[in-house]
Amino acid sequence: MINLFAIGFVLGAWLLQQQSALPSIYVYSAILPMAFLAFRVAKFQGDLTKKSAQNAIQNVSNQKPPILNSTNIRYLQRLSLFICAVLLGFYWAAGFASLRLSDELPSEWQQKNIEVMGVIATLPEATERGERFQFDVEKVLTKDVTSTMKVPAHISLNFYRDNKFNSQSIKLENTPQETSYASNTFHAGERWQFVVKLKRPHTTYNLHGFDFEAWALSENMRATGSINQKSNHQKLSDFVFKPKYIVEHFREKVGNRISGSLINQPYAGVIRALVIGDDSQISQADWTVYLRTGTNHLMSISGLHITMLAGLAFAITAFIWRRIPSLVLLFPTRKAATIVGLIVAILYACLAGLSVPTQRTLFMLMTFALALLLGRNLAISRALSIALMVVVLIDPWAVIAPGFWLSFSAVAIIAYVSVGRLKAQHWFVEAVRTQWAITLGLLPLLIVMFGQASVISPLANALAIPIISLIVVPLSIVGALLPIDFVLLAAHWVLDICMVGLNWLANLPMAVWQQPAPPVWAMLVAIFCTLWLLLPHGFPQRWLGLILFLPLFFVKPPALNAGEMQVSVLDVGQGLSVVIKTANHAFLYDAGGRYSAQSDAGSRIVVPYLRSMGVAKLDGFIVSHDDTDHSGGAASVLAQMPVDWLATSFDLPADYKTNMKMQVQAAKSFKCFAGQHWHWDAVDFQVLYPSQKKYQDLQLSDNNKSCVIKVSSLFGSILLVGDIEKAAEAELLQTSQSLIASDVLVVPHHGSKTSSTLDFIQAVHAKQAIFTVGYLNRFKHPKEDIEKRYTDAGARLYRSDYNGAILLDFKENKPLTINAWRQAQPRYWHDRYEGVN
């Protein structure tokens, strides 16, 4: 029954996370009585089953069996218990959500100076311009009109180190004459007084994209912001002695030791990730290799590493313990080894910062260890169910994390193919068989969640798992905890050799299979047929599983007809990226901005979206101009997506050319200029600006070099203008006034006052105007008077910060359909904005 109850509880928590709003007080008050009623019904049915069994002999002579025999009653009992579990899971998750959402930053206090006192709660992560860390607010010093300002207890802060900041801005309380300005200005466990500017968590919201607001809620991080550099900051205490700060302080010391010992080593960031769980220093290029080879789960502290390290500690302890008779008489070898293995797992998980993936593995190991110490023979399915319950009890948002489903599914698959089998296999055969089972079993989930799966994953993991888990991880931990540099260097050397093989595998032409996300029914059929295929040898008709697997790959979304197009104005924050699909072609205009050395809109948003939509190749790619918020993600797109041709208004930088060489199909590149045009599937693409002569004007700004493109289908048109300003708009009115009229306009320069002249707006005469802006961006885009101009001209306004991705369908026999993703797929943790379409 525990397995059924756990599944129901998790399902209830998952159902809550799909809601657009939390239940009302009336629903809350009804759930518990309903759950109690279902439980009482299940208990009554259990008693009834016993009575039915006692009366079974009396019913043998009857010609008609009773309607409610013991089997039927048992099914009803299980159904009642399942309903009870679903209601309790829903109620538990809703209660957690209500409590956490109550700790929020009032909207009116966003981006205002607030003075706070608190403790640095995590080891600071180094960024290009400074540091980032989580901060526990102990006291708010800023006063409202009548009371102290309300600030969430847990916030995330950025410290930007630039020219505006000088060392005199920080005063150390104990040494007022000293100043501090170093690479590590802040340390875990220190108490500081800051003046900060905060905002509520806000995500770039796209189809199949990462939901930062959901993640922030699950991490109990209820506001983000930055430290005001113009204000004085005081360190009030060198260290606050609390268990979690002690752990974070120790993690920071270990991380600093690794960084100091592996200076200028290419995979120092990976070693940090394997030891302390900080993967912020792994380069984007390396992440691409890990994703293409399916080994990304190995490049941070994972459940596999914890399990193997605990198993290694178990084996060493058992080997020593059983050779000392006095110890064996004192305590059984197996139990002693279990305790040591569990202690090692707990310490390693703490070193990782007790992230959710490590918690899942830790709870599972603790369940098995407790059963062994109590002398219970616990089935793996029951242990898995208990761990499942514990994880969701502690973190109800785990059910919307891909890692939750992948990790538990992997353990379940291993149990399915190994437990209860009659014939023991050679360890190598068993390892290959298990890796094959995991690859096949996780394939439906990977296709649905990510739109791709690594084809060479079994081979890559067969290479990487023993090297990383059994050699690199133990060496890295020993070298990090002990002052023995050559051990860390040895770990890096072994990792370097492993990366040679992974890089070779990642560059294979067919390393990754990608396709559009299949419908849910195809995924469920594929999961069933996977279980059928993995049945023991000798089970009849196992080959039928292969046939049932086919819908996963061949059931595709309806194709566009000639003359139709789909346009997706992606939400990339302060920047621009537009994807246009016709019947047989795909086109990308701009690729969003660059967020950091390890992250940009191309890798985080654009490429995942393209893959989820089944785009395996871009037929054309235009980068409008050389501003980072438009071109910052282009290099990542070129590195991960084959491109037929690339057009820009600037000379290609070195990283573009390098990434283009990585493509299977070599890309052609050229300048965009007025007069270029092409025709795909009865859809016209026409470049209207700049003219070729404009490139001879050395004084022309980057904004006014933006490539302007009009895309016209049989059922509507859209105008893409980049960041053109008033001068470029005036030239368009002179040279192309009859061509710029469009149904939809992506507003120039994000709604800045430098653009959108009244004459230009009237000439375009768009009924839909889209502003691509970042939430509370520092430029204050879009400007109110610019919005009013478009409203007065009769346009309906959309904003990517309030609407998320804007999806437009230009289809036959249908009016223009526009879906704003925030309004199409709302969740209860998303903020609502007044006056939004």
N, C-alpha and C positions, 0 to 999 in steps of 0.2 A: 504493500500500500504506500510505502514511503516514496517509491518511484513515481507513482501516479500523482501523489500529493505535490511532489516537487515540480513536476511538469505543469500542473495546474497553477501553482503559485507563480512560476516564472511567466506563464502565459498571461496571468492577471496583471503582473507588473508591466509586461510588454504592451498590453492593451491600453494601459494608462498612458504610456509614452506616445501613443498614436493620437491622443486627444488634442484638439485645438484649444481647449480650455479645461481647467480643472473642474471636477464635479461641484455642484452646488451643495449647500449645507443639507438640503433635503436628501440628496443622493447619499451623502456621507452617513446621515442618520439611519438610512435604510439598509446599507450594505452589511453592517455587523449583524443585525437581526436576521437578515437573509442567510448569511454565512452560518450563524448558529442554528438556524432551522435546518439547513442542508446537513450540518453535522449531526443533529439529532435524528434526522431521517436515516442517515447512514448507519448510525448506531442502532436504531430500531430495526433496520433491515439486517444488520449483523445478528441481532438476537433472533430475528425471524428465520434466518438461515439455519441456526442451530435447531430450532423447533421443527423446521421443515425436514431436516435430516433425520430427526427422531421419529417423525411420522411417515418416512419414506416407505417403510415395510407395509404399512396399512394401505398404501396407494397402489401396490403392485397389482392387485386383482382388478383395479378399475380399468375400464376400456379407454377412457379419456384421461390423460394426465392433467393434473391441476395447472391452472394458468400460471400461477406463481410457484414454480418448483424452486429448489435450492439454487439451481444455476441462474435462473432469471433474477432471483432476489439478489444474488451476488453481483450481477451486472448492474442492477439498480443501486446497490450499495456503493459500488465504485463510481457510478455516475454522480451520486449525491456527494461523495467525498471530493470528487474532481470539481464540482460546482463550488463547493465550500472553499477549496484551495484557490480557485480563480478569483472568487470574491475577496478572500483575504489578501491575495497578492495585489489586486487592484487597490484595495483600501490602504495597504501598507505603503505602496508606492505613492498614492495620492497624499497620504499624510506626510511623508518625507518631503514631497515636492512643495506642499503648502508651507511647511516649516522653513524650508530653505529659501523659497521665494519671498518670504516675509522680511528677510535680511537683504534689503536692496537700497541702492542709492537713489534718492528722489531725482526725478528728471530735471527739475529746476536748478539742481546743484551740479549739473554736469559742466565740466570745463571751467569751474570756478576755483579760486585758490582756497584750499582747506588745510589747516594746520593739524597734523596728527602726531601721535606718539605711539610707538609700537616696536615690534621685534621682527627682524629679518628671519623668516620662517623656513627658507630653503636655501640651498647653496646657490649663489648667484651664477647665472649663465652669462658668459662673455658674448657680447654682440659687437657688430662692426663699430658702433658709435658709443658703446658703453657697457652697461650691465642690466640684467633683468632678474627679478626675484619676486617671490611672494612675501607678503608683509602682513603680519597679524596686528590689527589695530587694537591698542589697549585703551586709548583715550583720544577724544576729539577735542582740540583746544579752541577751534573756531566756534564762535557763538552765533546762533540765529537771532532773530529779533527777540524771541521770548525764551528760547531754550538752546541746549547744545545741539549742534548739527548731527544728524544721523548718518553714519558711514558704515558700510558693511564691515564685519569683523575680519574678513579675509579678502585681500585685494592683491592685484599684481601690479608691480611698479617697474618702470623703465627709468634708468638713469643715463641721460645722453651727455657724453663728454665731448664738447666742441669748443669753438673759440669763445663762446659767450661765457663759458665757465672758467673760473680760475681757482687756484688752490686756496685762496683766502675764503672761498665760499663755505669751506668746511672747518668748523672749529671743534677740536677735541676737548671735551670738558675737563679732563684731568690734566692736560698739558696745553693751556691756552696760548702759549707762545709758538707751538708747533703747528705745522700744516701738513696735510696729507693729500697727495695726488698720485696715485699709483694705479696699476692695471687692476688690482683687486682693492677697490676702495671700500667695499662693504663685505661683511662676512656673516655667515649664518650664526644666529644666536645673539647678535648685537642688538641693543636697544637704541633707537634713533628717534629724533624729532625732525619731521619733514614738513614742508609746504608742498602740497601735491595738487595736481589737476586730474580729476577722475571722470570717467564716463561708464555708463552701463555696458555690460558685454554685448557686443554686436558682431554678427557674422556676415560674411559674404555668402549669400544664399543662392545656390545653384542646384540643378538636377544632379544627383549622384555626387554631390560635393560634401566637404567636411563642414559640419555644423558647430562652429566655435561656441555658440551660445549654449548648446546642449553639453558640450565638453566642460565649459566653465561652470555650469550648474552642477555637474557630477563631481567636479573637483572642489566645489564649494568656494569658488572664486567669483565674488559677486560684483566686482568692479575692476576696471583696468585704468591705468593712467601713467603719469610721469611726474618726476620730481622737479619742482620749479627751481631752475638753476640760479635765478636771480635772488633767491632768498637764502638766508643763513640756515645751515643744517647742523644739528648738534648730535654727537654721539653721547648718549647718556649712560651707557653701561657697556663694558667689554663683552659680557656674556650673561645670559639669563639661563639659569639652571632648571631646565625642564627636559624630560626624556626625549621629546621629538627634536628639540634644538640641539641636544647632545649628539643625537644620531646625525643630524644634518651637518653639524660642525665637523664630525669625524669624516663624513663623506667628502666634505670640502677639502680637508687635509689630504685625504687619499687621492682625490682628483688633482690637487696641486702637485702632489708627488709624481703622479703619472705624467702630467704635462711637463714638469721640470726634467724628468728623466728621458722623455721622448721628444725633445725639442726638434722641430723641423722634420719629424718623421711623418710620412704620409698617412699612416693609419693610427696615429695617436688618438684621434677622436673615437675610433672604433674600440680601442683598448679602454678608454674612459667609459664608453657605453657598456662594455662587457663587465666592468668592475663595479661602477657606481650608478649605472643606468642613465647617464647623461649623454643623450645622442645628439645634442645640439651642435657638436663640432664635427659631425660626419658630413662630408661634402655632398652636394646634390649629385655630382657625377657618380660617386660611390653608391648612393641610394639607388640610382638608376640601374647599376649593375646588379645590386641585390634584388631589386624588384623583377628584373628580367630573368634572373636565375631562380627566383622563388626562395632565396636564402635570407630575405630581410628579417625573418623571425629570429635568426641566429645572431644578428648584429647589435643586440642589446640584451639586457638580462631577461631571459625568457624562461618559460616553464621547463623547457628541455634542459637548460643549463642548471637550474635549481635541482631538478630531479637527478641529473647525472652526478652533480657534486654531492648531493645527499647520498646517492648510491655508492659513490667512491668512499665517502666517510664511513658508511655502513660496512663496506667490504674491508677497509683497513682496520677498523675497530674490531670486527669479528675475527680477522686474522690474528690480531695481537691477543685479544681477550681469551680465545679458546686455547691458547698456548700457555696460559698462566692458571693452573688448577685452582688456586685460592680465589681468583676472581670468578671463575666459573661456579664454584661452590657458593660464592657470595650472591651472585646474580646471574641469571641465564644469559648466555652469549647473545642470542638473538634480540632479546629485549634491550640489552646494553647497547648493542650496535644500532638499534632503532632509535634510542634516545639521542645518541651522538649524531646520527644522521639528521634527525629532526632539528637538533640545535644548530647544526651547520646550515640547514635550509633556512631557519629563522634568521640567523645572522646575515646570510647572503641576501635574503629578501629585505632586511633592514638596510643593508648597504645599498640596495637598489632604490631605496626610498619608499618601499612598500607600494609600488605601483599596482594597479588593478591586475595586470597579467600575473605578477608575482604572487599576489594575494590568492588568486584562483588556484595556482599550483600548491601554495603553502597550505591552504585549507584542505585540499585533497590529501596531501601527505600527512597532515595532522589527523585526519579522519582514519586513515589506514594505521598510523602509529598508535592512536588511542585504542583502536580495535585489537591490535596485536598485544598491547600492554595489558588489556583487560581480558585477554584470552578468548576474544570473540573471532569467529571465522566470518568476516564481513565480505560479502560479494562486491565485486568492483562496481556493479551497477548501483548498488545501494550507497557505496562511498561516493560515487559520482553524483548521485542525487543529493546527498547531504552537502557536498561541496557546492553544488548548484544553488541550493537553498541559502547557504550561509553567505555566498557572494551577493545574491540578490537582496538578502536582508540588510547587508551592510551598504550596498550600492545598487539601488533599484534602477539606475541609469545604465548599468552594465549591459542590460538586454538590448540596447541600441548600439553597442560597440561591436564592430566586426570581429575584433579579437576574442570577445566572449564566446561567440558562436564557433569560431574556428578552433579555439583551444579546446573547448569541451567536446566538440565534434571529433577532433583528432584523438583525444583519449578514448572516446566511445568507440571509434573505429578500431583502435588498437585492441581494445577489449573484445570487440566483436570477432576479430580474425584470429585471436590468440587464446582466449579463455575457453576452456571446455573442449579443446580439440584433443582427439585421442592419440594421435601420433606425433611424437616430438621430432622436430626438424633440426638440422644442423644450424648453428647460430648464424652463419653467413646467409644461408637460404632463408632463415626466419627474418633476418634484417632486411633483405631485399624484398621479401614478401610484405613485410610491414610497411616499408617505404612506398611500395606500389599501392597498397591498400589506402594509405593516407592520401596519396596523390589523387587516386581515383575518387575516394570518398569526399574530398574537399572540393573537387572540381565544380560541382553545381553551385556551391556557395561562392566560390571565387568568381565564377562567371556572373552571377547575379549581383554580387556586391561591388565588383571592380570592373566588370566588362572584359576581363582578360585573365589568363592563367599561363604560367610558365610551362612550356612544353618540355624543357630540359631540366625541370625541377628535380625529378628523381635522381638524375645523374649528378646534378650540382649538389644536392643535399647528401648524396652518398659520399661525395668528396669532402664537403664542408663540415658535416655533423661530427665525425670522429676527430677531425683536426681542430675545429673550434671548441667543441664541448670537452674533449678529453685532453687536449694539449694546451691550446691558447688560453682558455679560461682559467684552469688551475695555475698555469705559469703567471698569468697576469695578476691573479689575486695574491699569490705568494710574493711576487715582485713589488706589488703595490703596498702590501702590509709590512714587508721587511725592507730594510735599507740595503737591498741588493739590486743594483741597477742592471747587471748583466742578465738577470732573470726576466726583467721587463723587456730588454732588448731581444732576448731569445724568443719571447712570446711574439713580439712584433715581427721578427724575422720569419717565424713559422707562418704568421698571418700573411705576410708579404708573398710567400710562396703560394699559399692558398689562393690569394687574389689573382695571381697569374692565371691559374686555371679558371677561376670564375669570370675574369675579363674575357678569356677566350670563348667560354661558353656563351656569355652575354652577347658577343658579337656575331654569333651564328645567325644566319638569315631567318630561320624559323624558330627562334628562341621563345617567342611569345605568341600565343593564340589569343586573338581578341575578336569581339563581336558585340552586337547590341545586347542589352540586358533582356533575357527571355522572359515570357510571362511566368507568373507564379506556378501555374499548373504544370508547366514544363519542368520547372525546378523540382516540384514534388515527385513527379514521375521519374525524374533522373535519380533522385535520392532513393526511391524504392528500387529502381533497377540496379543501383550501385550495391545495395544490400543483397540483392538477388545474385549479382555477379560474384560477390565475396563469400558466398556460401561455401562450405567445405567441398573438396573434390569428391565427385561421385554423386552429388546432388543432381537429379535429372533436370534437363532443360535450362541449364544456367545460361546458355547462349542467348536466350530470349531477352536477357538484360541488355545486351548490346542493341537490340532493335528498339527497346523502350528508351534508350539513351539518345536516340537520334533527334527527337523534338527539341532537346536542349540546344542543339546547334543549328537546326534548320528552320525552326519556327521564328520568323522575323517580323518586325513591325511592318504595317502597310507601306508600300513604296509610293513615292510621289509620282504624279503623272507629268508628262511634258508640259511646260508652261507654269507649273506650280513651284513654289519654293517655301522653305522654312527658314526663318531668321531668328537667331538667338543672340540677344544683346546680353552678354554675361555680366554678372555682378562681380567685378574684380576690385572693388573699392574705388579709390581715386585713380581712375584710368579708363581704358577702353579695350574691349575685345568683342568682336562680332563674328559669329559663325553663320554662313549661308549655305544651305543644302538645296540642290536641285535634284532631279530624278536620278542622275548618275554621277554627280560631281559635288565636291565640297570645297568651300572657299573660306579663308580666314582673313579678317581685317583687324590688324593690331593684336597684341598678345598680353595686354595688361602690364602692370608694373613689377618692379623688383623690390622685394621686401627686405632681403638680407642676402649675404653671400650664399646661404644654404637654401634660400626660399624665394620663389617668384611666382607670379600669377600663371606663367606658362606651365610649370610643373604641378602646381597645386590645384589649378582650376581648369585651364584651357585643355590640356592633354587628357585629364580624366573625363572631362565632358565629351570630348571628341570620341574617346574610346567607348564610352557608355552609349553613344549614339551610333556605334558601328562604323565610324570613320577610320579606315585603315590607312588612308593616304589623303593628303591635301593636294588638290589639283592646282591650287593657286594660293599665294600668301602675300599680302601687302602689309608692310609696316609703314604707316602714314608719315611719320617723321621721327626724329631722334630725341624725343623726350622720354625719360625713363618710364613714365606712367603709361606709355603706349608701346615702347620697344623693350622694356625690361624683361619680359617673359619670352621674347622671340628666340633667344639662343636655346632655351630649354625645349621649345616646340621643335626647333630644327634638329635637336639631338635625339628626340624621342618619336618623331613623326616624319615619315617620308614626305617630301614636298616636290612637286613637279617643277615649279618655278617660284622665285621670290622677287618682288619688286619693292623698292624703297625710294625715299627722296634724299638719301644720304649715302656716303661711301660705307661699305660693309666693314664692321670692326672684325678683329682677328677671331673672336670667339664664334661669330656667325660662320666664317669660312671653315673653321675647324669642325664645327658641328655639322655643317653641310657635307663634309667629306665622310662623316660617319654614316650617312644614309646609304641604304641599299641602292636606291635610285638617285643618281647624282642630280642635284638641283641646279637650274639655270637662274642667274640673277641679273637684274638690270634696273635702271631708273624708271620710275613711273612718270608719265607726262601726258598732257591733254592730247586726245586723239586716239589713244590706245583703246581697243575694244575687243571683246570676244563674246561668243554666243554658245551657251551651254543649255541643252535640253529646252530650247525655246525660251530661255531667259537671257536678257541682254545685260552685259556689264560694260560700262563706259567710263573712262577716266576723263574728268572735266578740267582738272587743274592739278599741278602747275604746268605752264607751258615750258617747252625746252629752253626758251630764252631766260626764264626765271633762274635757272641754275647758274647763269653767268653773273647774277647779281650777288656779290659777296656780302652785301649788307642785309640781305634778306634773312629774316629770323627763321628759326626752325619751325615755329608755329605756322608761318605763312608759306612754308614749303609742303605742308600737309597734302598728301594725295587725296583728292576728292573724287569719289566714285558714286555713280548712280546705278542702281540695280533695278531693272524693270522686268517683272514677270507679266504674264497675260492677265493677272488678277490683282496687280498693285505694284507699287514701287517704293524704294527706300533710298535716302540720300545719306551718304557717309562722308563727313567733312573734316574729321580729325580735330585739330585745334586752330583752324583758320581764324584770323582776326578781321577787323573791319576792312583793311586794304584788300585782302584776298576776296572778301565777300563782294566788294565793289567791282573787282575785276571779273568775278563770275557773272555779276549782273550785266557787265558790258559784253562779255564773250559768249555766255551760255544761258542767258536769261530764259530762253524758251525751253531749255533742257532741265533746269533745276527743279521745276515743279514736281513734287512727290507726295505720296500719301503719308509717308512716315519720314521724320527727320531725327537723326541722332544729333542733338543740339551741339553746335560748335563750342569747343573749349570749355565744356562742362557747365555752361551757363555763366561764364565770366562776363564782366562788363566790357571786355575788350572786343567782344563779338556780338552776334545776333542784332544787327541793325534792323530797324523797322522795315526798310526797303527789302532787305534780304528775307525777312520772315514773310512778308507779303508775297514775294515772288515765289518762294517755295510753296506757300499755302498748304502746309502739312496739317492734316487733321489729328495726327498723333506726334507729340514731341517727347523725346526720351533724353533725360539728363543722366549721364553716367558719373556719379559722384561718390566719394567716400563719406562714411558716417561721421558727422561733426568734423569735416576736414578743415585744415588750418586756413584754406583759402576762402572759406565761407561760401563755397559754391553749392547750389546755384544762387545767384543774387536775386533778391525779391523782385526788383523792377524788371529783370529779364524774364522771370517766370510770368509776371503780369503781362508783358508784351505778348507772349505766346497765348496766354489765356484770352487776352483781348482780341487776338487774331482768330479765335475759335478753335484752338488746338486743345486736345486733351493731354494732360501732362502725366508723365511717369518718371519716377526717380529710382535709380538702382539701389540707393541706400534704404529707401522705404518699401520698395516693391520687390527687391531681389532681381534675379534674372528676368528679362522681358522676352517672352516667346511669342513670335508672330507667325501665323499660318496664312499664306496667300494661296488659296485653293479654289478649284473650279466649283461653281454653283454654291459658293459660300461667301458671306461677307468676311472681311478681314477679321480674323480671330486673334485676340491678344490675351495672353495669360501672364499675370504677374506671379512669380513663383512663391513669394511670401504669402500672397492671398490664396493661391491655389493649394498650397501645402502648409498651412499654419500649424504651429505647435504651441502648447500652452506656455512654454518658456520664452517665446518670441514677444518682443514689445509690439504694441499696436500704435499706429501713427494716425493722428486725426487728418481727415481730408484726403486720405490716400485712395486711389482708384482700386 
